[in-house]
Each structure stands twice: as structure tokens, then as C-alpha cells.
Amino acid sequence: MSQNEYDVLIIGGGPGGSTAATHLAKAGKRVLVLDHAKFPRVKVCAGWVTPGALRLLELKPEDYPHTLQAFSGGSVIVDGKYHFTEFGQTASYGIIRNEFDYFLFQRAIEAGAEMRDGVRVKSVDRDESGAIVETVDGESFRGKLLIGAGGSGCPVSRKWGERQKNEDIILACEVEVKIGAEKLKQLTPHYGSTELFAEHDFYGYGWYVTKGDFVNIGVGRFKKATSNFNEDKKRFYEMIKSLGRIDGIEDQLPDFSGHSYKLYDETPRRLSGDRFMLIGDSGGFATRWAGEGIKPAIQTAIFAARVATEALEKNEFGEAGTQAYTDLCRKMYGEQRMDGVARVLNLMPQFVKSGVAGQICKRRGLRKKLIFEAAFGFEPVNG
């Protein structure tokens, strides 16, 4: 195998790409990860990680050396009124993405993967002998398999993911800044928790998440229900400001950063094919009701690494060799097709849907089960 030839090429070094690389390297495969950012990198993300995600990473909270804010509850705010849910013990965690992603990036290096940051991919292609990646700097790499882990803009997904015009896309923007825990405790009645602000039409939500010395503030909405996202962002910001949440820190807030991503819904992307697989946001795996992407990125990375290892052992890299990955994803997350619930929701007038959503937010039992546990993956770590 020549210097620029690998068993597997991975585009994207976030939690999904790094996890796939770690598993492949531990399996003795030669793997290269390329990411356009320089690590540690700033990553736009509300930044919480579920107990389930940590289990997949085989990472105990006490072994993680960076910011890890234990969440024992969270709030949903509807029409200015707080509805708090308390679990009585740790049920999720807040992380800082530049710390978390770099930790996983370094873990992949320690496992034996070759990780290259600051490299921009120009093109991806394939022929009868393998997958080909060209960079803007003129380098060329070959691999027997290619894993797309580059998020919403992943070149592998754009090339072979068969994206559809009617995908449910979420528009989001947020800001994260280090303020100091003592100051943040003065600004919010629920320091060290997730505070979710339901949008007026329930087609999205804003958040104010405090974790250690950091606060993350942002808002996300369905693109299909949004005519002017800048106005929605401005409305949310003014609401947060009116609550006194940024008193004395407004001049410390950098500009909001925006991004978009696809939900795992009835509009599927092609997840695998001849010599490629798509994981995480590249494959549109963000959870349908919450838009949570870290755990799906890690889970699909593990699936892709498993299937890639088997394909390399069998020397089978075409559609037949990667189909097992799509099968694993469908078994875990369900078939992407219109089900009975989706049909009923499509037929409901908006005022009825808003009424139902409001009741779910306001009623403690429904809020706990459907929002925090089912949608956001909260679970008592000792329960």
C-alpha cells in the first residue's frame, strides 16, 4: 500500500468521523481522516451529550478531563411561563464542543488513525479500484472505502446521497461564550440546566444552556415554516434580553453563527452505495423532534466501522458490501417513510397541532416522557 493509499478514507473529523476512525484503527485498518477545520475548532452546537452517547463511546464521566456539566433537569418555557422537570439525579450532560471534539480527535490518533486537519477537499470520486479524494492543495488520496462524516455540507453526501428538495431542513443559529459560573448563576434561575423556549408556532425552539463557565444561546426552526429567519432570531434575542439573561454580558457575545441540518424523517437520503457510507449529519440522522445529532453520529459511525471492517475482510466494496450499513441504520432508527402519526399530523390544522404541543410542554408527565426522555435522551444515570 503506497503512502497515499488507505483502507478507509473519512471526510470529517467530528464525533462521527473520529469515532469511526478509532474503531477502524483498533481493528488494524489503515485509515485517514480529513477535516477542513483546524482542531481544536469552534463548532456551532448547543452542546449537550446524553448518557447513551457516553456509553457508546465507552467513556465514563469521571474519565473525561474537560467541561462536563451534569444536568438533573430542564425547563420548557411556553408563553413566558416556566415548566421545570426535575429528575432528582444526573440525567444528561453539557459539554463544550471544541473540547469534546478535540478529545475524540486525539483519541483516534492514539488508536492509530491518521488525522489531518486544515485540509479542504476539492472533489470525491471512485473507479473500479477505489475511492478517490482530491484536495484544493493538489493532494490525492485513495481508499477502498469512503465514509462521509462532514456534516450537512459533506462532499460525499452531496455527490452520492441523492438529496431531495422536500427534505425537512432545520435552520439554526447560536452563540457560545465563556462568562464564568458565578456570573451565570446571577443571570438565570436554573443554572446548570437546559432551558428550552418554545417558538410561538411550535415550529422550533430557542435555548439558554449554562454549563460550567459557559453559556450557549440559540434558536432553531423548520425552514419550511420560516419566511425570515433573521427576524425570528432577532425576536428570540430580544426576548432573552428582556428576561435579563444577557445583562452585563451583551458586549461579550460574539456574532451568532448559523448552520442547517436535515432531520431523520420520511424523506431519506441514500446512506450507502458503491464504496461509500454516510454517517451523522451527512446522512441526515439528527433526531426528528429535538434535532440532536451527537449520539446518532457516534452510533452510525460504529455501524459504518463495523461494516467497513467486514467489507475489507471480504474484499467486497460495492453496493452489496455496504448495504449492511443501511440495514443497521434502518433497524435502529426505523424506515424513512410516511407513517400513521405523520399522516395524522399532516392533516391537522396548525392551531390543533399547536394546542397539542402546548399541552405536552405544560403537563409534567408528558413533558418528562416525550420531550426530555424521548426527544432529548435524558435518563437517570443511576436509574
C-alpha positions in Angstrom: 0.0 0.0 0.0 1.6 3.3 -1.1 1.9 6.4 1.1 -1.4 7.9 -0.1 -3.4 4.7 -0.2 -5.6 3.7 2.7 -8.2 1.0 3.6 -10.7 3.7 4.5 -10.9 7.5 3.9 -13.1 9.6 6.2 -14.2 13.1 5.3 -14.9 14.9 8.6 -13.2 14.7 12.0 -16.1 15.4 14.3 -17.6 12.9 16.8 -18.8 10.6 14.0 -15.6 10.7 11.9 -13.3 10.4 14.9 -15.3 7.5 16.3 -15.3 5.6 13.1 -11.5 6.2 12.7 -10.9 4.9 16.3 -12.8 1.7 15.7 -11.2 1.1 12.4 -7.7 1.7 13.6 -8.3 -0.6 16.6 -9.3 -3.2 14.0 -5.9 -2.8 12.4 -7.1 -0.9 9.3 -5.2 2.0 7.8 -7.5 4.9 8.0 -7.1 8.6 7.1 -9.4 11.4 8.3 -9.5 14.8 6.5 -11.2 17.8 8.0 -11.2 21.4 6.7 -11.1 22.9 10.2 -8.0 23.2 12.5 -8.5 21.4 15.8 -9.4 22.4 18.4 -12.2 24.0 16.4 -15.2 26.1 17.2 -18.3 24.1 16.5 -21.8 25.6 16.4 -23.8 23.3 18.7 -25.9 23.7 21.9 -23.5 21.2 23.4 -25.1 18.5 25.4 -24.3 14.8 25.3 -26.6 12.1 26.6 -25.7 9.2 28.9 -26.4 6.9 25.9 -23.8 8.7 23.8 -21.2 8.3 26.5 -21.9 4.6 26.7 -21.4 4.2 23.0 -18.0 5.9 23.4 -17.2 3.7 26.4 -16.4 6.9 28.2 -17.1 7.2 31.9 -18.0 10.8 33.0 -15.2 10.7 35.6 -12.6 9.9 32.9 -13.5 12.9 30.7 -10.9 15.6 31.5 -12.9 18.7 30.3 -16.1 20.6 31.0 -18.9 18.2 31.8 -21.9 19.9 33.3 -24.3 17.4 34.9 -27.9 18.2 34.1 -30.5 16.9 36.6 -33.4 18.6 34.9 -34.6 21.1 32.4 -37.2 23.7 31.6 -39.6 24.3 28.8 -40.9 27.9 28.6 -44.2 28.5 26.9 -45.7 32.0 26.7 -43.2 33.2 29.2 -44.1 30.6 31.9 -41.5 28.1 33.1 -42.3 24.4 33.3 -39.5 22.7 35.1 -38.8 19.0 35.1 -36.5 17.6 37.8 -35.1 14.1 37.6 -33.6 14.1 41.0 -30.2 12.9 39.7 -27.9 13.4 36.7 -29.8 12.7 33.5 -27.7 14.3 30.8 -24.5 16.4 30.4 -23.4 19.6 28.9 -20.1 19.7 27.0 -18.0 22.3 25.1 -17.8 21.1 21.6 -14.2 22.4 20.8 -13.1 20.4 23.9 -15.2 17.3 23.3 -14.4 17.1 19.5 -10.7 17.5 20.1 -10.7 14.9 22.8 -12.2 12.4 20.4 -9.9 13.6 17.6 -6.9 12.9 19.8 -8.3 9.5 20.9 -8.4 8.5 17.2 -4.8 9.4 16.9 -3.9 7.4 19.9 -5.7 4.4 18.4 -3.5 4.6 15.3 -5.6 6.6 12.8 -4.0 9.3 10.7 -5.8 12.6 11.3 -5.2 15.6 9.2 -6.9 18.9 9.9 -6.9 22.1 7.9 -7.3 20.2 4.7 -10.0 21.2 2.2 -11.5 18.6 0.0 -11.9 19.6 -3.7 -13.6 16.5 -5.0 -14.5 12.9 -4.3 -14.8 10.2 -7.0 -14.5 6.5 -7.5 -13.4 3.9 -10.1 -13.1 0.2 -10.2 -10.0 0.2 -7.9 -11.3 2.5 -5.2 -12.5 5.9 -3.9 -10.5 9.0 -4.7 -10.3 12.2 -2.8 -8.6 15.3 -4.2 -7.8 18.3 -2.0 -7.6 22.0 -3.0 -3.8 21.8 -2.4 -3.4 19.3 -5.1 -3.0 16.1 -3.0 -4.7 12.9 -4.0 -5.7 10.0 -1.7 -7.1 6.6 -2.5 -9.1 4.3 -0.3 -11.0 1.1 -0.7 -13.9 2.7 1.1 -15.0 6.3 1.8 -17.1 7.4 4.8 -18.8 10.7 4.6 -18.8 12.4 8.1 -18.5 16.0 7.0 -21.9 17.3 8.3 -24.6 18.9 6.2 -22.1 20.1 3.6 -20.2 16.8 3.3 -18.9 16.4 -0.3 -19.6 12.6 -0.1 -23.3 13.3 0.8 -23.6 15.9 -1.9 -22.1 13.6 -4.5 -23.9 10.4 -3.8 -26.5 11.0 -1.1 -29.3 11.6 -3.6 -30.6 14.6 -1.6 -34.2 15.6 -2.2 -35.8 19.0 -2.5 -38.5 18.3 0.1 -36.2 17.4 2.9 -37.1 18.8 6.3 -34.2 21.2 7.0 -33.6 23.0 10.3 -32.2 26.5 10.3 -30.3 27.3 13.5 -28.0 30.0 14.9 -26.3 30.2 18.2 -23.5 31.7 20.2 -21.3 30.2 22.9 -19.1 32.2 25.2 -17.1 31.8 28.5 -18.6 34.1 31.1 -17.9 32.5 34.4 -20.1 30.3 36.6 -20.7 32.9 39.3 -22.0 35.5 36.8 -24.2 32.9 35.0 -25.8 31.9 38.3 -26.9 35.5 38.7 -28.4 35.6 35.2 -30.6 32.5 35.2 -32.8 30.8 37.9 -31.8 27.4 36.5 -28.0 27.4 36.2 -26.5 24.2 35.1 -29.6 23.0 33.1 -31.2 23.2 29.7 -33.8 25.9 29.2 -35.9 25.5 26.1 -38.1 28.3 24.8 -41.0 27.1 22.6 -41.4 29.2 19.5 -44.8 30.9 19.2 -45.9 28.5 16.4 -44.1 25.4 17.8 -42.1 25.1 14.6 -38.9 25.4 16.6 -37.4 26.3 19.9 -34.7 28.5 21.4 -32.4 27.6 24.2 -30.3 29.0 27.0 -27.9 26.4 28.3 -25.4 27.0 31.1 -22.5 24.6 31.6 -19.6 25.3 33.8 -18.2 28.8 32.9 -20.0 28.8 29.5 -23.4 29.7 28.2 -24.9 28.7 24.8 -27.8 30.7 23.4 -29.5 29.9 20.2 -32.7 29.2 18.2 -33.6 26.7 15.5 -36.7 26.5 13.2 -38.1 24.4 10.4 -37.1 26.0 7.2 -40.5 25.2 5.6 -42.2 27.3 8.3 -39.8 30.2 8.2 -40.1 33.2 5.9 -37.4 35.4 7.5 -35.0 33.6 9.9 -33.2 36.8 10.8 -36.4 38.3 12.1 -37.0 35.1 14.1 -33.5 35.3 15.5 -34.0 39.0 16.4 -37.3 38.2 18.2 -35.7 35.5 20.3 -32.7 37.6 21.2 -34.9 40.5 22.3 -37.0 38.1 24.4 -33.8 36.7 26.1 -32.7 40.3 26.6 -36.0 41.3 28.2 -35.6 38.5 30.8 -32.3 40.0 31.9 -30.3 36.9 30.6 -27.6 38.9 29.0 -27.4 41.8 31.5 -23.8 42.9 31.7 -22.5 40.3 29.2 -24.1 41.6 26.0 -20.8 43.1 24.8 -19.0 39.8 25.4 -21.3 37.9 23.0 -19.8 37.3 19.6 -22.0 37.2 16.5 -24.4 34.4 16.2 -23.2 31.6 13.9 -25.6 29.8 11.6 -25.9 26.3 10.2 -28.5 23.9 8.9 -29.1 20.2 9.0 -31.6 17.6 8.0 -33.8 15.6 10.3 -34.2 11.8 10.2 -37.8 11.8 8.7 -39.8 10.2 5.9 -37.5 11.8 3.2 -34.5 9.5 3.1 -31.0 10.0 1.7 -29.0 7.3 0.2 -27.0 6.1 3.1 -24.6 3.7 1.3 -23.6 2.5 -2.1 -20.6 1.6 -4.2 -17.6 2.2 -1.9 -19.3 4.8 0.4 -21.3 5.2 3.6 -22.8 8.4 5.1 -22.9 8.9 8.9 -24.2 11.6 11.2 -25.5 14.8 9.7 -24.1 13.8 6.4 -26.7 11.1 6.2 -29.4 13.3 7.8 -29.6 11.5 11.2 -30.5 14.4 13.5 -33.4 13.2 15.7 -36.8 14.2 14.4 -38.2 16.1 17.4 -35.1 17.5 19.0 -32.6 17.8 16.2 -30.0 16.1 18.5 -27.1 14.9 16.4 -24.1 13.8 18.6 -25.4 10.3 19.6 -26.7 9.4 16.1 -23.3 10.5 14.7 -21.5 8.2 17.2 -23.9 5.3 16.7 -23.8 5.4 12.9 -20.0 5.7 13.0 -19.8 2.5 14.9 -22.1 0.8 12.4 -20.0 2.1 9.5 -16.8 1.0 11.1 -18.2 -2.5 11.6 -19.5 -2.8 8.1 -16.2 -1.4 6.6 -14.2 -3.9 8.6 -16.3 -6.8 7.3 -16.2 -5.4 3.7 -12.4 -5.2 3.9 -12.1 -8.7 5.2 -14.4 -10.0 2.4 -12.8 -7.7 -0.2 -16.3 -6.6 -1.2 -16.8 -2.8 -1.6 -19.7 -2.4 -4.0 -23.3 -1.9 -3.0 -23.6 -5.5 -1.7 -20.6 -4.8 0.6 -22.1 -1.6 2.1 -25.8 -2.4 2.2 -25.5 -3.9 5.7 -24.8 -0.4 6.9 -28.1 0.9 5.6 -29.8 -2.1 7.1 -28.3 -1.5 10.5 -29.4 2.2 10.4 -33.0 1.3 9.3 -33.2 -1.3 12.1 -32.0 1.2 14.7 -33.9 4.3 13.6 -36.8 3.0 11.5 -37.8 3.0 7.9 -37.9 6.6 6.4 -41.5 6.6 5.1 -44.7 8.3 6.0 -46.2 6.6 9.0 -49.6 6.9 10.6 -48.5 9.6 13.1 -47.0 11.7 10.3 -50.2 11.4 8.2 -52.4 12.5 11.1 -50.1 15.4 11.8 -50.2 16.5 8.2 -54.0 16.6 8.2 -54.3 18.5 11.5 -54.9 22.3 11.3 -52.0 24.3 12.7 -54.0 25.6 15.7 -54.7 22.0 16.7 -51.1 20.9 16.4 -50.0 24.0 18.4 -52.6 23.2 21.1 -51.4 19.6 21.4 -47.7 20.7 21.5 -48.6 23.2 24.2 -50.2 20.6 26.4 -47.2 18.3 26.0 -44.9 21.1 27.2 -47.1 22.1 30.1 -48.0 18.7 31.6 -45.3 17.3 33.7 -45.7 13.6 32.8 -45.9 14.3 29.1 -43.1 16.8 29.2 -40.8 14.4 31.0 -41.5 11.3 28.9 -42.0 12.9 25.4 -39.7 15.9 25.5 -36.8 15.2 27.8 -36.6 11.4 27.7 -37.9 10.5 24.2 -36.7 13.6 22.2 -33.6 14.7 24.1 -32.4 11.4 25.5 -32.4 12.3 29.2 -32.2 9.3 31.5 -31.3 8.9 35.2 -27.7 7.7 35.1 -28.3 5.5 38.2 -31.9 4.6 37.5 
